[in-house]
């Protein structure tokens, strides 16, 4: 049985916790309470969208609650860890909100990870359920999870987002089948009490370049503290439209393409698979204003940029982090003397 994760009261002295709240770094509002606040304020506004699906703030709130109840009916409980390996699809933030609603802990897995890495994360985290896709970019994710399920006895359930027609329920559950019908007020009661922003929110794993990956535990408050600092630094507002090619199964993508737009009441476009030409097209199409990525994303984008073909005038800020930033990216070329 996986050992319980230490709480904030195990990790911090009470005076430290009080200081974090007093300074505003931590706040009493949960992830789902924040979702509800934004749904009440701007329910008909688009919150998150990809190339094929979109959700308004109200739609996001409702879908997250319905999925939360479905997961609870499936046996997922507070403190359980649920692994999620998906591309940048709108289902990912819905799952994150649904898990937080019932106090379960998200374990995001990068879509590029394969059997060895995924098996380790499943075993180390003690995941009781997993959500993945049937196939993405030519790789059979469901097939991999079905194989790993035999090697991870704690993994009781595998769900498939955007499952193909004809998927046998004996192979895996369709994520859509877990979305509960019924009156929202009744579903709120069935879901039980909301989690605290100081409860476990997710365990995100390092890349494991020098040894086995480390699972980094976060509450919603520790994630929100980072998001609020970025919002302040970038002057981020409800008028922004986030451009999100960074995987949201990674800290960078989840903070900048989900938590930041949610706090600000902004919009967020999720790009499922990176392609610089397509990225430039989407920036122009959706009038994206901000992005946070590793440096190579911007380098490839600028190499592909053609002012005769592309309109990137809406983009006001692009933050590079997580990898070296060559001087050529930030220094203007020296012009010849007149």
N, C-alpha and C positions, 0 to 999 in steps of 0.2 A: 504493500500500500504506500502511495506517495506521501511523504511527510508534509504536514501542513506548512504553509508559508507564514513566516513571521509577520505580525501586524505592525502598524506604525508605532504602536505603543511598546513593541519589543525593540524597535529600531531607533526610536527617538525618545528623549526625555520629555516629560509633559511640558516643561517650559519652552522647549524647542518647538513643539507642536503649536503651543499658544502663540509663539512669536511668528510662525509661518502664517497663521490665520490673521494675526494683528497687522502684518505687513501686506496682506492681500494676496500673498503667493498661493495660499490654499483658501478655498471658499466652500461654504456649506452646500452648494448646489450640486446635485449629482449629474451625471451625463444625461440621464433620461429627463430629469427636471429641466435641464437646459434645453433639451429637444422640445419639451412641452411648452416652455416659455416662448421659444422662437415660432412654434406652430401656432400659438395663440396670437402672436404679434404679426406674423407674415405667412400665414398658412398657405396661401395660393402661390407664393413665390417659389420658383425652382430652387432647390437646395443642392442636389447632387445629380449629375447626369453623365452618361458615357455615350458611345456612338449609337446605341440602340435603345437605351432606356433612360428614364428620368423620374425623379421624385420631387414633389413639392415638400415644403416643411411639414405640412399636415399629413401628406401621404407617407412621408418617412416615419413620422410618429406612429401612425396607425399600423404600418407594416411591421415596425419593430415590436410593437406590443403583441400583435397577432403571432409573430414568430416566437416571441418570448414564451407565450402560452403553449405553443406547439412544442417547443423544446422541453418545457416543463412536463408536458404530458408524455414526452418521450423518456422522461426519467432524469433529465439534466437538473442538477440542484446547485444551490449556493456553494461556492468553493470548488466545484468541478472545473476541470480544464478542458477546453474544446479547441482542437486544432483547426485552423482554416487556411487552406492553400487555394487561393483564387487569383485570377488576374485583377486588374483595376476595373471591377464591375461594381455597379451600385449595390449589389447584394452584400458586398463586404462590410460597408459601414452599417447596413441594416442588421447584419449578424452581430457586429460589435455592440450595437445599442441593445439588441435583444438579450444578449448574454449578460450585459451589465444590468439590465432590468431585473433579472432573476438572481443576480449575484454570482453568476458563473464567470470564469476567467478565460479570456481570449488568448490563444496561443497562435499567433500568425506565423505562417511559413512562406518564405519566398517562392514564387512560382517556378523559378529556375532550379530549385533544389530537387534532387532525385533520391533514389531509394536509400542510400546510406545516410544522408543528412536527415531525411524525413523520419526514418526508423529511429534514429537517435533522439530526435525531438519528441516523437510520440512516447518513447519509453521513458525518457528523462522527465518529461512534464507530467506523465501519468494521465494523458488525455483519455477521457471516457467516450468522446465522440469526435468526429471530424467532418468538415465540410470541404468539398473539393468540386472540380468540374469533371465532366466526362473525358474531354480531350481538349487540349489547347496547344496551338502551334505544332501539331503533329505528334504530340506526346500524350499517351494514355494515362492521365492522372488517376482515374477510377481504377483502372487495372492495377496500378502500383499500390493504391490503398487497399484493394482487396487482398493482394498478396501480403502486405504488411500487417493486415488485421489478424492473420493467422499467427504472426510473430509477436503481437502486442495484445496479450489476453485482456488487458483493461479496456481496450478500445471496443466498446459495445456496438457503436452505431456509426455508419458512414452515410452521409447525405450528399446529394449531387445537385448543385445549382445549375440552372438552365439545362436540365436533363433532356436528352433526346427523346423523341416520341418512341414509345414502345419499350422503354427501359423497364426491365422486370423488377418488381419490388423485392424479389428475393436477392437481387444483386446489390441494390442500394436504395435508400429512400430518396425520393425527389424532395428537394428543399421546399418546393411549392406545396407539397402535400402536408407540410408541418404548419403552414400558415392557417391559423384558426379562424373560423367564421364566427359570427355572433355579435352581440351588442358590446360596444367598447367598454362601457361601464362594468359590465359583468366580467369581461376579460381582465380588466384592471384588478378586480377583486380576486379572480382566479390566479393571477400572476403573483399575488402576495406583495409584501412590502418591497419598496424600491431599495436598491443597494445604497450604501453610503459612498461619498466621493473618496473616503479613506479606506474602503474595502479593496480587495484585489481587482484590478481592471484587466491587466494583461501580463503575460510573460513573453518577452521578445528575446530571441536568441541572437548572439553574436555570430559572426561568420565562421569562427573556428579556424582562422588561418595559422595559428601557432599551436593549437591543441584542440581538444573537443570544445564545441560551442558552450558558452555560459548563458544560462537563462536569467534575464534581467527583469526583476519584478517591478511593476508600476501600479500605483493607484491612479484613479482618474485625476486626482489633484496633482500628482507629480507630472502627469502628462500636460495638464492644463497650465501649470506654471510655465513650462517651456513655450506653449502656444501663446500665452499672454505676453511674454517677453518679446516674441517675434512680432506680434500684432503692434505693440508699442513701437518697436524699432522700425517697422516698415510703414507706419502710419496707415495700417490696414483698416478698411471700413466696409460697411454693407454694400458699397458700390463696386467692390472688387469682384473679379471673376478669376478664381484660381485655375491655373493650368497645371494638370497633374500627371506628368509622365512617370514620376518616381513611383515605384511599387508601394501601394498602401499597406502591404503586408510587412513593410519595413517602417521603422520609427519615423524617418523623414517624411515619407508619404502619408502616413496615418496622421501625424501632427499637422502637416501643412495642407493636406487636401481634404481632411475631415474635421479635425478639432478647431483649427483656426477659422475656416469659413463658418462653422456652426456657431462659435462664440460671436463672431462679427455679424452674423446674419447675411453672409455673402453667398455667392454661388460657387460651385466647384465642378469643373470638368475633369473626368478621369479618362486618361488615355490608356487603352488596354495593352497596346504593344507599341514600343517606341519606333518611330520612323521620322527622321527630321523633316522631310518634305511634307509628310502628312501632318506633323506637328505644326508647321508654319501655316498650313491650310486651316487647321482647327483654331489656331490663335486668331486668325483673321475672321473666321466664320463666327466664333463665339465671343469675339472682342475680349479675349483674356487679358488680364492686367498684371498678374503676379505669378511667379514660379519659384520653387526652391528645389534644386536638384544637385547631383554630383556634377562636377565640371564638364565631363565629356558630353553631357546632354547639350550644354550651351555651345561647346566647340563644334559639334556636329551640326547644330542648328545654324550657326553663323556660316559654316562652310556651305550649307545648302541654300542660304538666303540669297534671293535675287530680287532687288527692289522693283524690277519690272513685272515680277510675277506674284510677289508676296506683300501683304499688308500686315505688318507687325506693329503698327503705330499705337495700338491700344495698350501694349505691354509697357508698364511703367517701372517694373523692378524684377530682376532675376537674381536670386541668391544662389551662389555656388558654395557647396560645403561637402565634407565627407571624402574629399580626394584633393591631391595637390592642384593648385591654381597657377598655371604658368603665367609669367609676366606678360606674355603676348596677349592674354585674355583681357587684362585690365589696363595695359598701357597703350596710349595712343601712339601710332607710328610717327616717328620724327619726319617732318616735312622738309624738303630741300630749301635752302635759303633762296630768297627771291633774287 
